[in-house]
Amino acid sequence: MNKEQALFLLVFLPLIGAAILPLIDRASVKLRNLTAFTLVFASFLLSAFILPTVIGGREINIILNLPLGFNFILTADILAVFMAMVSSFISAIIILYSFEYISHYENQREYYFMVVLFLGAMMGLVFAANLILLYVFWEITAITSWRLIGFFREKQHVLRADKAFLVTVFGALVMLLGFIKLHSETGSFDLAAIKAAVKAHSISNLAIGLILTGILAKSATLPLHTWLPDAGVAPSPVTALLHAAVLVKIGVYVFARLFIATMPLGALWHAIFPVIIGLSALVSAGAALVETDLKRIIAYSTVSQIAFIFLGFSMGNEIGIAGGLLYILMHGLGKAGLFLCAGIIEQRTKTKDITQMGGLIHVMPVTAISFLFCAFSVMAIPPFGGFFSKYMVIAGTLQAGHLAIAGIFLFGALLTLMYLFRTFNMIFLGEMNKVPVSGSSPLMVFCVALFAFLSLAGGCFIQYPNRIVAAAVQQMTAKPL
Amino acid sequence: MMETLMISLILIPLIAAAITFVLPVKWRGVCAFLAALVNFLIAVLLFRKETTIIFPWIGWGIDFALRLYHFSGFIILAVSFFSLLISLYSLEFLKNKSSARQFYGFFLLALSFVNGAVLANHLVTLLFFWEGLLLTIYGLIAIGGKQAFKTATKSFIIVGASDLCMMAGIILTGYIAKTLIIQDIHLGLDRLGSLAFILLIIGAIAKAGSMPFHTWIPDAAQDSPLPFMAFFPAALEKLLGIYFLTRITLDMFKLDSHNSLSVVLMAVGAITILLAVMMALVQKDYKRLLSYHAISQVGYMILGIGTCLPAGIIGGIFHMLNNAVYKCGLFLTAGTVEKQAGTTDLDQLGGLRSTMPVTFFCFLVTAASISGVPPFNGFFSKELIYDAALERGKIFYLAALIGSFFTAASFLKLGHAAFCDKPRREDKGIKEAPLSMLIPMIILALTCVFFGVFNRIPINDFIQPILGRASENHNFAGWPSSLPLVLITIAVLAAALIHHYAAAKIKGSGLKAADHIHHAPVLSAIYRWAEKKYFDPYELGVKLVNWIAGLLSGIDKSIDWFYDFFTVKAACGCSMIIRKAHAGYYIIYVVWALTGALLVTLFAIK
């Protein structure tokens, strides 16, 4: 198999395969589950397969010219492969977890179809080197996440799914306007062509602002963030997938793709953007300290941590960008673990209100320790993985000379300590308020423990992911802007 | 070879920690003791050796670098000495206690991290181990009991906040110095430099337990298993915090006595001495009383180092060492009392002098040391600090002296109440502790005497090389140089003694000897508020943060309201207007169509 075929397969295997899942479902539920997992895991393996080639400095391209000047381009560079590996790997574990979790509910057929389709769209988005193609995949993720958030079909849930859909699609449409403006300025939707054109003349702030709106809406950043905590009504593996690992990282990824690897952010937005994300980090961390709904707390925490990733990317120095990329990985692992823990807790206590919990460490010790480990990683305590990413992001900020912004984010980091401890203490320690129902699934606990272990291992063996990140940063910044 | 040994200082406790978590419970203690023993032997082997090592780690100037030299070797030796004694002591103390299950694992993990932090020659390596200690603090306190997690969380957040400051300081320092290798950093104190300096100092003194980062220590004294207190707040954190403080002020930044930051540092020290000792004086619990002294003594070290005079710095470092010895010993006596008598509440103790004579002897020696009675070790280090403090300002000297008076008074009260008063409770056959608990205490007590009488050895051989050339022509060892200061010290101690006996006589019991201070007109109100934690910076901080969080959450809610209410209403309103326009009148549609056609034509013409 040559590398081009591998790239093609890793995008289209889940995209096409998703459609077959409902058919397999008629034959065997087990087989359907396994197929879903295999499709996603195959994406991971194929991305790992092409990794050595792209690290070696070669880009893998698939180009198909379409009429009317549109074209279909998939490009695999280190950044794309890194992102594809992270999201497909985390998604695969989440699907493993859903085997057990979703088995209690109806509409499983749709669930697996949507999840695998979602992941396929994510793969397409990651490798898309054409803005229109990117937009198409972007909207597929919006539609699938709309269905997944409203999975339980209760009226309130459907309304919240609508809200998530409306906000992100509003952002996407504004972004599309930005793309069109960009096209009128550079004459192309093709990223490579845009990059070449940017050298000659700069991009208008309006176009950048329009695109940023879409990115902020998708990555749930102030003031377009409130759909994310509301979407906590979705099943836990969905929230893990959407809020932690994949969906919210789309905006971050596109930011890196466009404003680091393709064109500069421009002086105006360079000044405004850190302020927006600083406010976003603070407001959401404050809200996380006040909320009492477990999933809303973790969702607000995601909003807050996403701001750290943006911070690293927007500082324009290598250490910050590298920190941001590592942050994507570490936050994905830690936060996915937290959401999956929330799923176990929710199924066993039948509530999401942390004030009604307590003392659960005695009945679910492995879940408790896993929760704590993942929380430590999000808090950035060494030797957990989150430490390095947070350090590098803050280092990037200070090196760029933004003392006040760094101060705001350090306060945000302190709030992170406080709200995660508050959550952990209220759920797992103290007096037991309510005896949970028995019967946790070993598979679900295994998935959670795996995320906890990976959060720790990610810190202890930081050099391995870091090698990919370092190469990616070099590739992104080395080319003349 | 030496490099391997140096790395094994970090790796052996780490591997042993992993092993203890899976061993059967009864073997865990032995495993920890053996690991501590090996660690101690390696530390002895490496003492006075010099070597550096550097591995590439993450890139962007972040490497894994260790450096062994006279200062770090000395601290490593001290750390391994205390961990050996405490692991021996814990074998018996924690027998049949539930906290023994996890104690040894966290203990070894802490040892590994402390070794790493002391040896670190790169600021990020340092931060990695330094912040990693948060985990072990949390773990060691949380295993103390059902409600201990609250204190554990408190300590985690206080120390975590200071570590965040230190992280910022480290990044700033690296940014100014263009390197993160500690050995190569020599900075001046300009505006940005001062900011970095202050941030680093916050990290260092918070680790040492100085005010205002101290309030978790008294709480931990009551909640955590006792060996933790002897290990962490009494010994390791002081060694680590003051070690780093010294390196910041001496190597990384050139702090001199003309800089106003030196005065700030001295003021922090002086305030810590006074406030903490005043709190210690009125405590009615053995362990809680000691914990306030663990805070108060840091004040002397910070004051000494803050003077920026050779005598003060040497006194500060010597005091750090002495404090670790006697405070560790004192906490161990508290543990022995707790184990044998079943309580540390002074209201229920008394008369232990006859039943636990060896413990009483160890208490006597270590209490005399902390009070600064000659010829024990605390006397000599305090005299050096007095000397330097007096040169910098009478007020600092006075603060240190008052601190000494109350230290002596509170230990007279403690000793009197626990050991010499008539038993306040029916004696249920309290016996002397077993040998494995007595040995560490005796060793520590003897060390107090040894470091006092032969203070030449620690001062000349361990400490003076740290200062290098600045102290070459001075002699700080031996009997203090200034006779008047010694006389004043002795007079203060005598006053404390007389005060105690007079008060005890009037009140009829050693326990109540400080009650007239506790219930003095203004002080009683202040004490009452302090007990209610009105002055606790942590409680105040949490209140403030919760208030801010409420505000931020309000902002968030109002943004959400905008979506859930305003946009919905606006959309409904718009569609209402448009719906009204679709009234079904033929003529209106014709007008619209014509207007549209007109606009298109105009656009096309243009």
HADDOCK unambig.tbl for C-alpha pairs under 7 A between the chains (distance, minus, plus):
assign (segid A and resid 223 and name CA) (segid B and resid 559 and name CA) 6.86 0.50 0.50
assign (segid A and resid 226 and name CA) (segid B and resid 560 and name CA) 5.81 0.50 0.50
assign (segid A and resid 283 and name CA) (segid B and resid 552 and name CA) 4.81 0.50 0.50
assign (segid A and resid 283 and name CA) (segid B and resid 553 and name CA) 6.41 0.50 0.50
assign (segid A and resid 283 and name CA) (segid B and resid 556 and name CA) 6.40 0.50 0.50
assign (segid A and resid 286 and name CA) (segid B and resid 549 and name CA) 3.91 0.50 0.50
assign (segid A and resid 286 and name CA) (segid B and resid 550 and name CA) 6.74 0.50 0.50
assign (segid A and resid 286 and name CA) (segid B and resid 552 and name CA) 5.23 0.50 0.50
assign (segid A and resid 286 and name CA) (segid B and resid 553 and name CA) 5.64 0.50 0.50
assign (segid A and resid 287 and name CA) (segid B and resid 549 and name CA) 6.22 0.50 0.50
assign (segid A and resid 287 and name CA) (segid B and resid 552 and name CA) 6.24 0.50 0.50
assign (segid A and resid 287 and name CA) (segid B and resid 553 and name CA) 4.19 0.50 0.50
assign (segid A and resid 287 and name CA) (segid B and resid 556 and name CA) 6.91 0.50 0.50
assign (segid A and resid 289 and name CA) (segid B and resid 549 and name CA) 6.30 0.50 0.50
assign (segid A and resid 290 and name CA) (segid B and resid 549 and name CA) 6.62 0.50 0.50
assign (segid A and resid 290 and name CA) (segid B and resid 550 and name CA) 6.49 0.50 0.50
assign (segid A and resid 290 and name CA) (segid B and resid 553 and name CA) 6.86 0.50 0.50
assign (segid A and resid 319 and name CA) (segid B and resid 60 and name CA) 6.32 0.50 0.50
assign (segid A and resid 381 and name CA) (segid B and resid 131 and name CA) 6.44 0.50 0.50
assign (segid A and resid 381 and name CA) (segid B and resid 132 and name CA) 6.34 0.50 0.50
assign (segid A and resid 382 and name CA) (segid B and resid 128 and name CA) 5.59 0.50 0.50
assign (segid A and resid 382 and name CA) (segid B and resid 131 and name CA) 6.19 0.50 0.50
assign (segid A and resid 382 and name CA) (segid B and resid 132 and name CA) 4.90 0.50 0.50
assign (segid A and resid 383 and name CA) (segid B and resid 128 and name CA) 6.80 0.50 0.50
assign (segid A and resid 383 and name CA) (segid B and resid 132 and name CA) 6.16 0.50 0.50
assign (segid A and resid 395 and name CA) (segid B and resid 171 and name CA) 5.64 0.50 0.50
assign (segid A and resid 398 and name CA) (segid B and resid 172 and name CA) 6.88 0.50 0.50
assign (segid A and resid 399 and name CA) (segid B and resid 175 and name CA) 6.36 0.50 0.50
assign (segid A and resid 410 and name CA) (segid B and resid 164 and name CA) 6.77 0.50 0.50
assign (segid A and resid 414 and name CA) (segid B and resid 161 and name CA) 6.14 0.50 0.50
assign (segid A and resid 417 and name CA) (segid B and resid 157 and name CA) 6.81 0.50 0.50
assign (segid A and resid 418 and name CA) (segid B and resid 157 and name CA) 6.95 0.50 0.50
assign (segid A and resid 421 and name CA) (segid B and resid 153 and name CA) 6.97 0.50 0.50
assign (segid A and resid 430 and name CA) (segid B and resid 146 and name CA) 6.72 0.50 0.50
assign (segid A and resid 430 and name CA) (segid B and resid 147 and name CA) 6.51 0.50 0.50
assign (segid A and resid 463 and name CA) (segid B and resid 57 and name CA) 6.37 0.50 0.50
assign (segid A and resid 463 and name CA) (segid B and resid 58 and name CA) 6.02 0.50 0.50
assign (segid A and resid 466 and name CA) (segid B and resid 58 and name CA) 6.60 0.50 0.50
